[in-house]
Amino acid sequence: MRERYHEQLDAMHVQLVELAVMVTNAMGRATTAVISGDLPAAEDVISQDAVIDTVRDDLEARVVSLLARQQPVATDLRTLVATLRISADLERMGDLSRHVAEIARRRYPGSPLPAALRPAIEEMGRVAQQMATKMRQALETKNPRAAAELPFDDDAMDEVHRSTFEYMADGAWPHGMETAVDLTLLSRYYERFADHAVNVADRVIFLATGVGSAPGVDIHR
C-alpha cells in the first residue's frame, strides 16, 4: 500500500511538470501570435487552455483523494499542499497566455502592435519564456537554488512593464486609444505571468526545504 501511495505521489509530480511545460509552450506561442499576427498560433493557445484546465482539475482531484484516504503528515503533506498551490498558479499562467492570444485573434488580420512597440513585447515575451523554463527546471528537479533565481528575472520583467507605462504616459503618444488599451493589457498579462512563475518558485523552495523563501532564510547555504 505504501509503495502504491508513493508511486501516486511521483506520478502527480510528473503531471505537474508536464503542466509546467504546457504553460511554457503556451506563452511562447501566444507571443508569436501577437508579434506576427499568427492566427493559427493564437487559436492553438486558446484551445489548449481547456486542456491545461483539465490537467489542473485532475491533479486537484488526485490530491484531495490522497488527503482523504492516506491522511499524510510531514513531507508527504507538504508535497500535496505544494502540488495544489503550484497547479493553481500554472493554470493561471495558462489563462494569461490565452488572454495574450485572444488579443492577437481579435486584431487579426492586422497586428495589435505598431512596429515601434513590438520590441517591448518581444522583450517581455523573452523574459516570460526564460522564467517559465527556469521555473519548470526548478520544479522538475525540486532545486531550491534554481528556484531562488526567479525573483531576479522578475525584476527585469517589472522594468519593461514600468517603461511601457512611462512611454504610454508621454503626452506625445501617437498610436491611439485602441493600441494603448492593447498594450496596457499585454504588458499586464506578461507581468502577472512572471509573478505566478515566482509563486511557483516559492512553492518549490517550500517543497524542498519546508521553510519557503521568507526573509532571513538563506537557501544558498
Buried (B, 14 or more C-beta within 10 A) or exposed (E): EEEEBEEBBEEBBEBBBBBBBBBBBBBBBBBBBBBEBBBEBBBBBBEBBEEBBEBBEBBBEBBEEBBEEBEBEEEBBBBBBBBBBBBBBBBBBBBBBBBBBBBBBEBBEEBBBEEEBBEBBBBBBBBBBBBBBBBBBBBBBBBBEBBBBBBEBBEBBBEBBEEBEEBBEEEEEEBEEEBEEBBEBBBBBBBBBBBBBBBBBBBBBBBBBEEBBEEEEEBEE
